[in-house]
Amino acid sequence: MTDALDVLAVFAHPDDAELLCGGALIKSGDAGERTGILDLTRGEMGSRGSVEQRAEEASAAAEVLGLAVRRNAGLRDAHLTNDPESRRRVAGILRELRPRVVVTHWIEGRHPDHRVAAQLTWDACFLAGLVNFDAGGERHRPLKLVHATAYREDADPPSFVVDITDQMERKLQAVRCYGSQFEGATQAGGVFPGGDRRLMDQIRARAAVDGSRIRAAYGEPFRARETIDVSTLGSLGVASF
């Protein structure tokens, strides 16, 4: 059996995880946590680059991110569906990788694959814990699922923000691995154009805004469906004044 993961990012396309939670994944790795990414599709419907190029780029980015594992579910790009077969496939991979925490898309988004991925991942996490669910392997249900909400205006405020100040340059390095997608780009996915400002400048600017929420230089925001536990009032952080 594969050693269990502490954190698994489940996203629709190669490069989604890098854009949305790359810094947090690097920070988890820096802290000794085992991290991974499950790309649900190969991005074969993308307007730029080939499947082979994107696979090579994803592998290079995985090295930068320090992942323990990167997998691809092989579901259809631009046709992602929360159907029984897709849930079975994702649940089977969850049982194999056994993550404690799963990160996925926010529940809204202009790309239909992103919206579907959020619900598919949520459902698969539950089904993977059912003894009699036919997905192979031993039952496993992650402890927590959270949504990465960077660049989303419909998800504010975040439940929490991860300080990625020390990881910001490596996050950008991981994004740069996708030359076929982002070379010369001024927007990507939910990263909307800011005039002729370069994509990397866009990413840095948004991370600075999210970092300011916790009085840090750079941050990545997340939403949880449950209330977040705080150990004591005396341990609260982020200055009010």
N, C-alpha and C positions, 0 to 999 in steps of 0.2 A: 504494500500500500504506500502511496506517495505521502511524504511527510506533510502534515497539515499546514495550511497557510494561515497566517494571522490576518492578512487583508487580500481580498480578490476584487479587482475592478472589472466589472462586466459592462462592456459598451458595444454599441452597434458596429462601429467601424474601426479599423486600424487608424490611429492618431487621435481618436476621441479621448481616450484615457490620458494621453500626454497633455492635451489642451485643458482638460477639466480637473484632473487631480494628479498630474505628474509630480508636482512638488511634494504633495502629501505622501505619495508612494515612495519617493526618494527619502523623505524624512523618516518614514517607517523603517526603511532599509537601514538608514543610518543608526536607528535605535535598536537594530538587531532583529527586527520583525521580518518574517518571511512573507514576501509579497508576490502577487501574480496579476496577470491580465488575461481575461477571456474576451477576445474579439468575436462577436457573434457572426459577422460576415467578413468576406475578404475585400469588401469595397469595390467589387467588380463593376458596379454601375457608375463609378466616379468618372467625371469628365476629363480628369488628368491622370496620367500614369497607368501602368498595367497592373494586373494582379501580382505578377512576379516582382515588379518593382516595389509594390507596397509591402509584400512579404519580406523582402530584403530590408526595407526601411524599418519595418516593425521589429525585426530581429536586431538591427543596429540600435534602435531606441531602447529595446529591452536591456541591452548592455549598459546604456547610460543610466537607466532607471534603477539598475541593480536588482532586477526581478529574479526570483527563484524559478519562475515558470511563466511561459506565455503560450496560450492555446488559442485555437480558432475553431468555433463550432460549425463552420461551413454552412450556415444558413444563408438564404438568398438576399443579397443587397437590394434595397428598394422594394423588397417584397416580404420584409420581416413580418411574421404573423405570430400571435400568441395562441397557437393551436396545440392540440395534444402532442403531436410529434415534436414540435419545437420545445415544449415544456419538458418532455421526456429526455431530449438530448441535453438540454442545459442542466436539468436535475442530475443526470448521470455524471456530468463533469463536476458539478458541485460535490457529489458524493466522492468522487475520486480525489479532488483537491482539498476538500474539507476545510473551507475557510471559516474563521471566527467572525469576521466582518466582511460584508459585501458592499461595494460602492457601485452605483449605476447612475443613469441619466435622471434628470428631473422629469416629472410626469407630463410636462407640456413641452412643446417645441415645434418649430416649423417643419423639421424633417420627420416624416411619419415613422421612420425606423427608430428614432430616438424615443418617441412617445411609446411605441410598442415595446421597445427594449426595457423600459422602466417597469411596465406591467408584467412582461414575460419573466423578468428576473425576480420580481416580487413573488409571482406565483410559483416559479420553479424552486425558490428557496423554501417555500412552505411544503411543496410536494416532495422534495428530496428527503424530508423528515418523516414521511409516512412509510411505515414498515411494509405495507403491501403495494406500494406504488412501483410499477414495473419500469425501473430505469437502470437496473443493474447495480451492483455494489451494495455496500452497507448503508443504511439510512444515515443521513446527516442533515441537520438544519442549522444554518448559521445563526449565531447569537443576535446579530444586528445587521440591518440593511439601512444605508444612508444614501441620499441623493446628492450628487455634485451639482452645484447650482451656479458655477461661474458663468458670467455673461448673461444670466437670466434676469430679466426685470420682473417677471411674474412670480418669482420665488422668494422675494425679500420679505422679512429679514431672514438671514440664515440662522439655523439653530446653533451653529458654532463655526468658527474660522480657524484653520490651521496656519500657524505662522510658518511661512516657507522662505523667510528672508535668506537663510543660509543655503537654501536649495534652489533659489530662483535661477541662477545661471545654468545649473544642470538641467532644470526643467526646459529652459529655452534651447539648450543643446539637444535634448531629446526631441523637441518639436522640429528642430532644424534637420533631423535625420530624414524627415519626409520632404525631400527636395522636390519630388514629382508633384507634390500637392501645394507646397507653400513657397517655393522659390519665386520671389518677386510679388508675392500676394499681399493684398491689403485687407483681406477678410478670409475667414474660414469658419464654416459651420455657424455657430452662434456668435462668433466674433465679427461684429458688424464694422464696416469701413468707417474710418475717421478721416475723411478727405483722402489725401494721398499718403497718409501715415503708414509706414510699413507694419506688417503683421506682428513682428516681434515687439515693436513699440506699442502696438495695441494691447498685446498680451501683458506686457509690463505695466502699462497704465492701469489696466483693470485690476491686476494683482495688487497694485499700490492702493487702489480704492478699497478693496476688500481687506488689505492689511491694516488700513487706517481704522477699521472697525474695532480692531483689538490693539491699536496703538503700536503696530508693527510696520516695517517697511513694505512687506509683501505678504499676502495671505490667499488662501483658497477657501471658499465658503461651501458649507454643506447644510442640508436639511434632513432632520430625522422625523419620523412620524410619531415618535414617543417623546415624552419629556426627558431631558438629559439630567442625569444624576450628578449632584455636587456633594462632595464628602462633608464639608462644613462651611458655614458662612465665612469663617475666618480665612478660608483658603481661596475665596473668590478673587479673580483677577480682573484686569481691564479697568483703568481709572475712570471715574465718573466726572471728575473735574480737572 
